Amino acid sequence: MRARTAERPQKWGNPFTYFVALLFIGLCVAPVLYIVLGGFRTNAQISTSPAGLPEPWVAGNYLDVLGSVTFWGEFANSLVVALASTVGTVVLGLMVSFVLARYDFRFKGAMYSLFAAGLMFPMVIAITPLYIVVKNLGLVDNLLGVIVPQIAFGLPTTVIILVPFLRAIPREIEEAAAIDGTGRLGFFFRMVVPLSRPGVVTVGILGFIGSWNNYVLPLYVLNSQANFTLPLGVQAFSSQYSVDTAKVLAFTSLAMLPAMAFFAAFEKKIVGGLTGAVKG
Amino acid sequence: MSNTLGTEPVDGPQSQGTPRAGRAAPSARPAPRPAAPRRRRGRAKLRFEIAVLSGPAVLVFLAFVIFPVALAAFYGFYRWHGYGPPTDWVGLRNYRLILTDPAFQQVLWHTGVILVLSLAVQGPLAIGLALLLNQRIRGRSAIRILIFVPYVVSEVIVGTGWSLMLQSNGALNDLLAHVGLGFLRADWLADPDLAIWTLLGIISWKYIGFAVILMLAGLQSIPEELSEAAQIDGASYWQIQRLVTLPLLGPTIRIWAFLSIIGSLQLFDLVYIIWGPYVAGTAGTSTMAIYMVGQGRNAGNYGYGSAIAVVMFLISLVVALLYQRFLLRRDLRGALTEGAS
């Protein structure tokens, strides 16, 4: 994707473009800013002037949240769940995508269709029986009860994105590896894993953000506060402190920071991955 | 060797035109001694590799995706309140109930409204914004990050933030009063005539960034030469957009619309967080998924809830297959059905 060099017709001059862009960005960002700035206000400020700016700025709400065991416990749970789900999805997805892309066997088409059809099964539809399965495995109120189903539901997207990457690795490389005495598994680890990195990164980011933000599954599976992930924590906190709006806003902003930072760091890869997905 | 590898064009999905390496897999390696026993051992080894590599993913997928969905289909034939194994087989009665259930018709209507209006509002807006932002302006990557912010923020946070802002004594009404639009003040969340529009506004806010980014990505894959050529031929800016750019953006638009439709059919989190299953019913924002969870987990009618889940799945499936059959065929080249064969 090279930077474009051609001149555009100048009928729609730049000022208009910037105006619309700024307006749009304002609409996108204002509610988020409201949450972040609201955390710096007091409840009195919020009730007398709901749309005002902090005056004076108060850091107490943020400090309270940052000093609370609950927040950090939930943060740690979210991190464990997101990392484990992401690693699991990527590792299992890469392995099965490799098979689907480069082996030939009778049930290959069926297997691929099965995973592709998985795109039609969102978690919400299967949530009740999924909860029953998790319960029968004794994983209720256990982080594993969130992690394993998340891996399973992450697989379809992973397979759809990774299979084309793995197919695109030229056969000559595989043959050269074979001549050098590397088996298929050696080829997998030494060649496939590094070469499919762009796809892996995209899938990993999508998995991480998806897991970090997942709400339905933790809602069903986790029921003690010590095991809550941040989305559940935000909701519990906001009903527990429903009168303390400022503190709820502080908690909420701190809960969204990690996903935002993660996204800002990898923004180019996400957009690149989307481009690939659209073209593929 | 690694030097040559680095220059291979492997950095993007390019399924078409790539020779399928898998087909020749068993004979991919030159066999210096093609003795029969060795070949048989090779086949066994191949099977072993396939099993080891695909086994874990297939097992996890079957156990946690396919099995629960099948289980939902099974429970749908029972009247079952969730205690003990289901025993009260009622056949298709749950499904007949769904057909005549006024509450279900209502949530189906809500879902339909959300689906159609999401397409009608977000689509044109996103295309327009993407065309605008595709120009050479400063700070493009910063803009891209900022318009993606709502999409990255989780549903819980969006829900919590918006429900605070939209309360009758909340920030939006205060803002309206301050800028002299006080007559527009309203009870955005509780007024049943208004709540669905509020929901649509929040949905558009949350998901339009994704649409814009997708459209931008699509626009960038259109060769610049085409609009240049049209420009040389004397076409105006609007003619170029209408006759050159938009048709070429077609695949992107169709994929976006597909994702949007499926998302609308399964909308749950936002409504559940802002309204909760019961208030959503009275506020007129209840969706199929909300009704399903409300019937299943909250009211204890697991059999009926499962039947609703099956109906939701069937609607999604039919929509997806029809859409793929008639609109997406060229774009996806049958990603859902092609298989890897």
Interface residues (C-beta under 8 A of the other chain):
Chain A: M1 R4 T5 A6 R8 P9 K11 W12 N14 T17 Y18 V20 A21 F24 I25 L27 C28 V29 P31 V32 Y34 I35 G38 S47 S49 P50 A51 G52 L92 G93 M95 V96 F98 V99 L100 A101 R102 Y103 D104 F105 K108 G109 A110 M111 Y112 S113 L114 F115 A116 A117 G118 L119 M120 F121 P122 V124 I125 A126 I127 T128 P129 L130 I132 V133 V148 P149 I151 A152 F153 L155 P156 V159 I160 I161 V163 P164 F165 R167 A168 I169 P170 R171 I173 E174 E175 A176 A178 I179 D180 R184 L185 F188 M191 L195 S196 P198 G199 I209 W212 N213 Y215 V216 Y220 P231 L232 V234 Q235 S238 T245 V248 L249 T252 A255 M256 A259 M260 F263 A264 E267 K268 I270 V271 L274 T275 G276 A277 V278 K279 G280
Chain B: M1 L5 E8 P9 V10 D11 G12 P13 Q14 S15 T18 P19 R20 A21 G22 R23 A24 A25 P26 A28 R29 P30 L46 R47 E49 I50 L53 S54 P56 A57 V58 V60 F61 A63 F64 V65 I66 F67 P68 V69 L71 A72 Y75 L129 L132 L133 Q135 R136 I137 S141 I143 R144 I145 L146 I147 F148 V149 P150 V152 V153 S154 E155 V156 I157 V158 T160 G161 W162 L164 M165 N169 G170 A171 L172 N173 D174 L175 H178 W205 G209 I213 L214 L216 A217 G218 Q220 S221 E224 S227 E228 Q231 S236 Y237 I240 P251 T252 I255 I262 Q266 F268 D269 Y272 I273 A289 M292 V293 G296 R297 Y302 G305 S306 A309 M312 F313 S316 L317 A320 A335 L336 T337 E338 G339 A340 S341
